[in-house]
């Protein structure tokens, strides 16, 4: 089968099913397992990714107002690849190529191609999305094994979290300027990791919040995982938020419990990497209960602005 993936989490699923050799095209944001040969890149984005976060937010909102697409698919290149299967999504037009655009590209193919759209809102939906891809690719047994492995990891974290005597109040932010409270699967991850997400709602989209809402929530932990941003970028944009929280005597800054994770790989990709995301979050919240598995990077803990200025974390 010749597979084209138009979103990173679908690429993760295909590779976890052992089908990386069947991938013939991916997006500009997709990762492949170490040692894999590069795959043709079929997309590019209009989002100015190197711009400050507030400018990116303004650009995205203006594009939505005007009805302008954020992503472009190279349809001519796609036709040359002659895919049998195209994986897309209908969850978020900001994060990846939307379903309607993928269907339009598939319709122009001379031989046609099956289009499978993934729309996970929580962990159960994510496991169901893996089942969709496994069924579409004829990899049902590999899908069963992968789902069993991931479900086991999730269950073990949840069981350990039941032993905690105190669930910290958590604000998990998916964007810093302006702040966005987490949504979809991320509030569920906080709950399973032994925390209480005070702004985000399970299964609901992420939402823009005012800084006063973050302050009023009095979080014991602030966990930052900006969608599409690595740790270094998030750290570079963190000081204004830290300053505001410190002035307000936020519990998280008083105890030095502000964490930053890689939002390019974790917390924003509803596939196998959500199990990693849960484990690193659980370790940050309750290191006395949850071990950090080998190969899963810990979140960077930031004490205060002074520590950041001195290069400590």
C-alpha positions, 0 to 999 in steps of 0.5 A, a space after each residue: 500500500 502507498 500511504 500519504 500522511 497529512 498530519 504528524 500523529 497519523 505518521 506516528 501511528 503508521 510508523 508504530 504499526 511497522 508500516 514506515 516503508 509504505 509511507 510515500 509522502 508526509 507533511 513538513 511537520 512529520 517526524 520519522 523514526 531515527 535512521 529512516 530515509 526522508 520521505 517526500 514532503 507534500 505540504 507547506 504552511 503560510 503560518 509565519 512560524 518564526 514570528 512572535 506568538 502574538 503575531 502568529 495568533 493574529 495571523 491565524 485569526 485573520 486568516 480564519 476571518 478571511 477564509 484563507 487556508 493555512 496549508 497548501 498541498 502540492 497536488 501535482 506532486 501528490 498525483 505523481 506519488 499515486 497513493 492508495 490511502 491518504 490520512 487526514 483529520 477534521 479536528 483542527 484547521 490550525 494544526 494540520 491540513 483539514 479534511 475538506 482540503 484533503 478530500 479536494 486533493 484526493 478527488 483530483 487524483 486520476 486513480 482515486 485514493 481512500 481518505 481516512 479522517 481521524 478526529 480524536 477528542 480524548 484518549 479512547 478516541 486516540 486508540 480508536 484512531 489507531 484502530 482506524 489506521 490499522 484496519 485501513 492498512 490491513 495491519 489489524 494484528 499490529 494494531 491490536 498489539 499497539 493498542 494493548 501496549 498503550 492502554 496498559 501504559 495509560 492504565 498503570 499511570 492511572 492506577 499509581 495516581 490513585 495512591 496520591 493523597 493530594 491532587 495539585 491544581 494544574 493549569 496546562 497552557 497550549 499557547 503563551 501569548 495569548 494564553 490558551 487553556 488546554 483542551 481535548 485529551 490534555 485535561 484527561 492526561 492531567 487527571 490521570 497523572 494525578 492532577 486537577 486541571 482548573 481551566 481546561 475541560 476534557 473533550 472540549 477544544 482549547 480556549 483563549 483565557 485572560 491572564 487574570 483567569 490563570 491567576 484566579 485559578 491559583 494553580 499549584 503547577 503551571 505546565 507549558 506545552 505550546 502547540 508546535 513549539 519546542 522547549 527553547 522557544 517556549 522558554 524564550 517567551 515565558 518570562 512575561 508570564 512568570 513575572 505576572 504570576 510572581 507579582 500575583 504570588 501564584 502558588 506555582 511560582 512560589 514553590 518553583 513548579 512551572 514546567 515546560 515540555 516540547 509541544 512539537 512532539 508531546 501533548 499536541 499529537 493524538 497518537 502513540 506519543 500521548 502515552 509518553 506525554 502522560 508519563 512525563 506529566 505524571 513524573 512532573 506532578 508526582 515523581 515519588 509515584 511515577 517513574 520516568 521511562 527510558 527515552 521519555 524526556 522530562 519537562 524542564 522545571 523553571 523556578 523563577 525569572 531570576 533563575 531563567 536570567 542566570 541560565 538555571 532551570 
